[in-house]
Amino acid sequence: MPSFAKDPVSDPARTAALRSAELTRFQAQVDADAEVLGELLDDSLEYTHSNGELDTKKSFIESLTTGRRDYVATTPDILSIRINGDIGIIRGKAKVTVADNGQSRDLDLGYVDVWVWKDGRWRMTTWLSARYPGPAAQVPAPPSAPTVR
Amino acid sequence: MPVTRTLSILLVALGVATCAWAAPRGDEASARAAILERFAAAQRNDVAALDRMLADDLDYCTVRGVCQTKQEYLGRLKSGAMKYQSIDPVVDRAKLFADSAVISGRATVTATRDGVTQSIRFSFVGVLAWRDDRWVLTTWSATPLEGAS
Protein backbone atom coordinates (compact mmCIF):
# COMPACT_ATOMS: atom_id res chain seq x y z
CA MET A 1 0.00 0.00 0.00
CA PRO A 2 1.47 3.37 -0.90
CA SER A 3 2.32 5.66 1.96
CA PHE A 4 -0.33 8.20 0.97
CA ALA A 5 -3.17 5.69 1.17
CA LYS A 6 -3.72 6.36 4.86
CA ASP A 7 -6.02 9.32 5.26
CA PRO A 8 -3.81 12.00 6.80
CA VAL A 9 -6.83 14.07 7.80
CA SER A 10 -7.36 11.52 10.53
CA ASP A 11 -3.64 11.38 11.20
CA PRO A 12 -2.89 14.23 13.60
CA ALA A 13 0.76 13.19 13.69
CA ARG A 14 1.18 13.92 10.00
CA THR A 15 -0.57 17.27 10.34
CA ALA A 16 1.62 18.11 13.31
CA ALA A 17 4.68 17.06 11.32
CA LEU A 18 3.68 19.44 8.54
CA ARG A 19 3.23 22.33 10.95
CA SER A 20 6.62 21.57 12.46
CA ALA A 21 8.26 21.34 9.03
CA GLU A 22 6.81 24.72 8.09
CA LEU A 23 8.17 26.44 11.19
CA THR A 24 11.54 24.71 10.79
CA ARG A 25 11.69 25.93 7.19
CA PHE A 26 11.03 29.55 8.21
CA GLN A 27 13.83 29.26 10.78
CA ALA A 28 16.19 27.67 8.24
CA GLN A 29 15.55 30.56 5.84
CA VAL A 30 16.49 33.08 8.52
CA ASP A 31 19.56 30.98 9.34
CA ALA A 32 20.37 30.49 5.64
CA ASP A 33 20.80 26.83 6.55
CA ALA A 34 21.32 25.11 3.22
CA GLU A 35 21.43 21.64 4.75
CA VAL A 36 18.03 21.91 6.45
CA LEU A 37 16.51 23.64 3.45
CA GLY A 38 17.93 20.96 1.20
CA GLU A 39 15.93 18.39 3.16
CA LEU A 40 12.72 20.39 3.48
CA LEU A 41 12.49 21.73 -0.06
CA ASP A 42 11.48 19.36 -2.84
CA ASP A 43 13.57 19.25 -5.99
CA SER A 44 10.45 20.38 -7.88
CA LEU A 45 10.16 23.56 -5.80
CA GLU A 46 8.67 26.66 -7.42
CA TYR A 47 9.07 29.60 -5.07
CA THR A 48 7.13 32.64 -6.28
CA HIS A 49 8.03 35.75 -4.29
CA SER A 50 5.55 38.53 -3.60
CA ASN A 51 7.04 40.54 -6.48
CA GLY A 52 6.39 37.68 -8.89
CA GLU A 53 10.04 36.60 -9.01
CA LEU A 54 10.38 32.86 -9.40
CA ASP A 55 13.06 30.72 -7.77
CA THR A 56 13.89 27.04 -8.08
CA LYS A 57 15.19 25.08 -5.10
CA LYS A 58 18.76 25.65 -6.24
CA SER A 59 18.42 29.36 -6.95
CA PHE A 60 16.46 29.96 -3.74
CA ILE A 61 19.03 28.29 -1.49
CA GLU A 62 21.86 30.03 -3.35
CA SER A 63 20.20 33.42 -2.88
CA LEU A 64 20.25 32.83 0.89
CA THR A 65 23.71 31.32 1.23
CA THR A 66 25.31 34.04 -0.90
CA GLY A 67 23.50 36.77 1.03
CA ARG A 68 21.80 38.13 -2.06
CA ARG A 69 18.58 37.69 -0.14
CA ASP A 70 18.67 37.87 3.65
CA TYR A 71 15.64 37.01 5.75
CA VAL A 72 16.51 39.02 8.85
CA ALA A 73 13.41 38.00 10.82
CA THR A 74 10.13 36.25 10.14
CA THR A 75 6.97 35.99 12.23
CA PRO A 76 4.81 33.29 10.66
CA ASP A 77 1.18 32.65 11.46
CA ILE A 78 -0.26 29.42 10.09
CA LEU A 79 -3.97 30.01 9.45
CA SER A 80 -4.95 26.62 8.05
CA ILE A 81 -3.56 23.24 7.11
CA ARG A 82 -5.42 21.04 4.66
CA ILE A 83 -4.28 17.62 3.58
CA ASN A 84 -5.46 15.81 0.46
CA GLY A 85 -3.85 12.44 -0.06
CA ASP A 86 -0.13 12.95 -0.42
CA ILE A 87 -0.13 16.74 -0.40
CA GLY A 88 -0.59 19.30 2.33
CA ILE A 89 -1.65 22.88 1.73
CA ILE A 90 -0.82 25.59 4.22
CA ARG A 91 -2.36 29.04 4.17
CA GLY A 92 -0.81 31.64 6.38
CA LYS A 93 0.54 35.09 6.82
CA ALA A 94 3.95 36.30 7.78
CA LYS A 95 5.68 39.48 8.82
CA VAL A 96 9.04 39.36 7.13
CA THR A 97 12.07 41.61 7.32
CA VAL A 98 14.15 40.93 4.26
CA ALA A 99 17.33 42.50 2.95
CA ASP A 100 17.67 42.36 -0.83
CA ASN A 101 21.06 43.51 -2.09
CA GLY A 102 21.62 45.47 1.10
CA GLN A 103 18.20 47.14 1.25
CA SER A 104 16.01 46.16 4.20
CA ARG A 105 12.24 46.01 3.90
CA ASP A 106 9.37 44.96 6.15
CA LEU A 107 6.74 42.91 4.36
CA ASP A 108 3.30 41.74 5.42
CA LEU A 109 2.56 38.68 3.37
CA GLY A 110 -0.30 36.32 2.79
CA TYR A 111 0.93 33.00 1.48
CA VAL A 112 -0.06 29.57 0.27
CA ASP A 113 2.40 26.73 0.11
CA VAL A 114 2.06 23.12 -0.94
CA TRP A 115 3.98 20.22 0.55
CA VAL A 116 4.28 16.67 -0.72
CA TRP A 117 4.62 13.59 1.49
CA LYS A 118 7.58 11.59 0.18
CA ASP A 119 9.56 8.81 1.82
CA GLY A 120 7.94 9.41 5.17
CA ARG A 121 8.40 13.16 5.41
CA TRP A 122 7.09 16.46 4.09
CA ARG A 123 8.86 18.54 1.44
CA MET A 124 7.70 21.89 0.14
CA THR A 125 7.01 21.91 -3.59
CA THR A 126 5.26 25.26 -4.13
CA TRP A 127 5.25 28.66 -2.44
CA LEU A 128 3.41 31.80 -3.51
CA SER A 129 3.01 34.96 -1.46
CA ALA A 130 1.23 38.25 -1.94
CA ARG A 131 1.74 41.50 -0.07
CA TYR A 132 -1.08 42.94 1.94
CA PRO A 133 -1.75 46.52 0.88
CA GLY A 134 -1.18 49.35 3.32
CA PRO A 135 1.08 49.82 6.31
CA ALA A 136 2.38 46.90 8.29
CA ALA A 137 0.21 47.84 11.25
CA GLN A 138 -2.89 46.71 9.34
CA VAL A 139 -1.97 43.07 9.78
CA PRO A 140 -0.86 42.58 13.37
CA ALA A 141 0.72 39.29 14.28
CA PRO A 142 -1.02 37.32 17.00
CA PRO A 143 0.69 37.44 20.41
CA SER A 144 1.45 33.73 20.29
CA ALA A 145 3.18 33.82 16.92
CA PRO A 146 6.89 33.07 17.27
CA THR A 147 9.38 35.46 15.75
CA VAL A 148 12.16 33.65 13.95
CA ARG A 149 15.45 35.50 14.07
CA MET B 1 -15.53 -20.47 -34.77
CA PRO B 2 -16.72 -20.98 -31.18
CA VAL B 3 -13.24 -20.90 -29.68
CA THR B 4 -12.36 -17.67 -31.44
CA ARG B 5 -15.66 -16.11 -30.40
CA THR B 6 -15.13 -17.21 -26.80
CA LEU B 7 -11.64 -15.78 -26.78
CA SER B 8 -12.91 -12.51 -28.23
CA ILE B 9 -15.55 -12.26 -25.54
CA LEU B 10 -12.98 -12.99 -22.87
CA LEU B 11 -10.60 -10.35 -24.25
CA VAL B 12 -13.35 -7.74 -24.39
CA ALA B 13 -14.44 -8.63 -20.86
CA LEU B 14 -10.84 -8.43 -19.67
CA GLY B 15 -10.46 -5.03 -21.29
CA VAL B 16 -13.60 -3.72 -19.64
CA ALA B 17 -12.53 -5.11 -16.29
CA THR B 18 -9.08 -3.57 -16.66
CA CYS B 19 -10.56 -0.16 -17.47
CA ALA B 20 -12.90 -0.40 -14.51
CA TRP B 21 -10.07 -1.39 -12.19
CA ALA B 22 -7.79 1.38 -13.41
CA ALA B 23 -10.30 3.97 -12.30
CA PRO B 24 -9.93 6.97 -14.61
CA ARG B 25 -8.23 9.80 -12.83
CA GLY B 26 -7.44 13.18 -14.16
CA ASP B 27 -4.15 13.48 -15.99
CA GLU B 28 -1.95 16.51 -16.52
CA ALA B 29 -3.76 17.57 -19.68
CA SER B 30 -7.14 17.46 -18.00
CA ALA B 31 -5.81 19.40 -15.01
CA ARG B 32 -4.43 22.12 -17.27
CA ALA B 33 -7.74 22.17 -19.14
CA ALA B 34 -9.69 22.46 -15.89
CA ILE B 35 -7.79 25.60 -14.94
CA LEU B 36 -8.35 27.16 -18.36
CA GLU B 37 -12.04 26.23 -18.27
CA ARG B 38 -12.27 27.95 -14.89
CA PHE B 39 -10.80 31.11 -16.39
CA ALA B 40 -13.23 30.89 -19.32
CA ALA B 41 -16.20 30.53 -16.98
CA ALA B 42 -14.97 33.50 -14.95
CA GLN B 43 -14.65 35.61 -18.09
CA ARG B 44 -18.28 34.74 -18.93
CA ASN B 45 -19.20 35.55 -15.33
CA ASP B 46 -20.86 32.14 -15.45
CA VAL B 47 -21.66 31.57 -11.80
CA ALA B 48 -23.40 28.23 -12.41
CA ALA B 49 -20.36 26.81 -14.20
CA LEU B 50 -18.02 28.16 -11.54
CA ASP B 51 -20.18 26.62 -8.85
CA ARG B 52 -19.46 23.20 -10.38
CA MET B 53 -15.75 23.87 -10.84
CA LEU B 54 -15.01 25.24 -7.38
CA ALA B 55 -14.78 22.99 -4.34
CA ASP B 56 -17.15 23.82 -1.51
CA ASP B 57 -14.12 24.22 0.76
CA LEU B 58 -12.35 26.59 -1.64
CA ASP B 59 -9.73 29.00 -0.33
CA TYR B 60 -9.57 31.81 -2.90
CA CYS B 61 -6.72 34.22 -2.16
CA THR B 62 -6.46 37.33 -4.28
CA VAL B 63 -3.47 39.39 -5.39
CA ARG B 64 -4.11 41.58 -2.35
CA GLY B 65 -3.51 38.62 -0.04
CA VAL B 66 -7.16 38.56 1.00
CA CYS B 67 -8.79 35.14 1.03
CA GLN B 68 -12.43 34.38 0.27
CA THR B 69 -14.64 31.33 0.62
CA LYS B 70 -16.48 29.93 -2.39
CA GLN B 71 -19.67 31.62 -1.22
CA GLU B 72 -17.95 34.97 -0.83
CA TYR B 73 -16.27 34.74 -4.24
CA LEU B 74 -19.42 33.68 -6.08
CA GLY B 75 -21.49 36.18 -4.10
CA ARG B 76 -19.43 39.06 -5.46
CA LEU B 77 -19.92 37.80 -9.00
CA LYS B 78 -23.66 37.31 -8.51
CA SER B 79 -24.12 40.77 -7.06
CA GLY B 80 -22.06 42.40 -9.81
CA ALA B 81 -19.53 43.76 -7.29
CA MET B 82 -16.96 41.84 -9.31
CA LYS B 83 -17.25 41.53 -13.08
CA TYR B 84 -14.55 40.14 -15.33
CA GLN B 85 -14.03 41.97 -18.62
CA SER B 86 -11.22 39.91 -20.11
CA ILE B 87 -8.81 37.21 -19.02
CA ASP B 88 -5.67 36.10 -20.83
CA PRO B 89 -4.19 33.10 -19.00
CA VAL B 90 -1.08 30.99 -19.59
CA VAL B 91 -0.48 27.72 -17.78
CA ASP B 92 3.25 27.35 -17.23
CA ARG B 93 3.60 24.18 -15.19
CA ALA B 94 1.52 21.33 -13.79
CA LYS B 95 2.49 18.90 -11.05
CA LEU B 96 0.41 15.80 -10.59
CA PHE B 97 0.08 14.01 -7.26
CA ALA B 98 -2.03 11.12 -5.98
CA ASP B 99 -5.36 12.93 -5.84
CA SER B 100 -4.30 16.49 -6.62
CA ALA B 101 -2.67 18.70 -9.18
CA VAL B 102 -0.81 21.96 -8.63
CA ILE B 103 -1.01 24.30 -11.59
CA SER B 104 1.02 27.47 -11.89
CA GLY B 105 0.95 30.16 -14.51
CA ARG B 106 0.34 33.79 -15.31
CA ALA B 107 -2.66 35.81 -16.39
CA THR B 108 -3.67 39.31 -17.35
CA VAL B 109 -7.13 40.17 -16.10
CA THR B 110 -9.26 43.22 -16.68
CA ALA B 111 -12.10 43.39 -14.20
CA THR B 112 -14.48 45.85 -12.63
CA ARG B 113 -14.35 45.71 -8.85
CA ASP B 114 -16.81 47.83 -6.94
CA GLY B 115 -17.24 50.07 -9.97
CA VAL B 116 -13.53 50.51 -10.71
CA THR B 117 -12.10 48.84 -13.80
CA GLN B 118 -8.46 47.78 -13.57
CA SER B 119 -6.08 45.52 -15.43
CA ILE B 120 -3.56 43.45 -13.55
CA ARG B 121 -0.94 40.91 -14.52
CA PHE B 122 -0.18 38.23 -11.97
CA SER B 123 1.31 34.83 -11.24
CA PHE B 124 -1.02 32.22 -9.84
CA VAL B 125 -1.04 28.82 -8.21
CA GLY B 126 -4.17 26.69 -8.29
CA VAL B 127 -4.58 23.41 -6.43
CA LEU B 128 -7.04 20.97 -7.92
CA ALA B 129 -8.48 17.92 -6.17
CA TRP B 130 -9.85 14.90 -8.02
CA ARG B 131 -13.31 14.38 -6.57
CA ASP B 132 -16.30 12.52 -8.04
CA ASP B 133 -14.41 11.86 -11.28
CA ARG B 134 -13.55 15.48 -11.99
CA TRP B 135 -11.14 18.20 -11.00
CA VAL B 136 -12.34 20.89 -8.61
CA LEU B 137 -10.37 23.92 -7.50
CA THR B 138 -9.65 23.82 -3.77
CA THR B 139 -7.01 26.53 -3.39
CA TRP B 140 -6.18 29.61 -5.41
CA SER B 141 -3.48 32.15 -4.75
CA ALA B 142 -2.08 34.94 -6.90
CA THR B 143 0.53 37.65 -6.68
CA PRO B 144 1.03 40.68 -8.94
CA LEU B 145 3.89 40.73 -11.39
CA GLU B 146 5.73 43.94 -10.62
CA GLY B 147 6.68 46.26 -13.41
CA ALA B 148 4.12 44.67 -15.69
CA SER B 149 1.83 46.83 -17.68
Contacts between the chains, C-beta under 8 A, distances in Angstrom:
chain1	res1	chain2	res2	distance
A	2	B	98	7.4
A	4	B	98	4.9
A	44	B	95	6.2
A	46	B	93	6.7
A	46	B	104	5.8
A	46	B	125	7.9
A	48	B	104	7.3
A	48	B	123	5.2
A	48	B	125	7.0
A	48	B	143	6.2
A	49	B	143	7.7
A	50	B	143	5.5
A	51	B	143	7.7
A	51	B	145	7.9
A	51	B	146	4.5
A	52	B	122	7.3
A	52	B	123	5.1
A	52	B	143	5.9
A	52	B	144	6.5
A	52	B	145	3.8
A	52	B	146	5.7
A	52	B	148	7.7
A	54	B	123	7.4
A	80	B	59	7.2
A	82	B	57	7.6
A	82	B	59	7.8
A	82	B	138	7.3
A	82	B	139	7.6
A	84	B	99	5.7
A	84	B	100	5.2
A	84	B	127	8.0
A	84	B	129	5.3
A	84	B	138	7.0
A	85	B	97	6.5
A	85	B	98	4.0
A	85	B	99	3.8
A	85	B	100	6.2
A	86	B	97	5.3
A	86	B	98	4.4
A	86	B	99	7.6
A	86	B	100	7.7
A	87	B	97	5.0
A	87	B	98	7.7
A	87	B	100	4.9
A	87	B	102	7.5
A	87	B	127	7.6
A	89	B	59	7.8
A	89	B	127	5.8
A	89	B	138	7.4
A	89	B	139	5.3
A	91	B	59	5.7
A	91	B	61	7.0
A	91	B	67	6.7
A	91	B	139	7.4
A	91	B	141	8.0
A	93	B	65	7.4
A	108	B	65	7.8
A	109	B	65	6.8
A	110	B	61	6.0
A	110	B	65	3.1
A	110	B	66	7.2
A	110	B	67	6.9
A	110	B	141	7.9
A	111	B	141	7.5
A	112	B	59	7.4
A	112	B	61	6.0
A	112	B	125	6.4
A	112	B	127	8.0
A	112	B	139	6.0
A	112	B	141	3.9
A	114	B	102	5.4
A	114	B	125	7.4
A	114	B	127	6.3
A	114	B	139	8.0
A	116	B	97	6.2
A	125	B	95	6.5
A	125	B	102	6.9
A	126	B	95	7.5
A	126	B	102	5.4
A	126	B	104	6.9
A	126	B	125	5.7
A	128	B	104	7.7
A	128	B	123	6.8
A	128	B	124	7.6
A	128	B	125	4.5
A	128	B	141	4.9
A	128	B	142	7.5
A	128	B	143	5.8
A	129	B	65	7.9
A	129	B	143	6.3
A	130	B	61	7.0
A	130	B	62	7.5
A	130	B	63	5.6
A	130	B	64	6.7
A	130	B	65	4.2
A	130	B	141	7.0
A	130	B	142	6.7
A	130	B	143	4.2
A	130	B	144	7.3
A	131	B	65	6.3
A	131	B	143	7.7
A	132	B	64	6.9
A	132	B	65	4.5
A	132	B	66	7.9
A	133	B	64	5.6
A	133	B	65	7.8
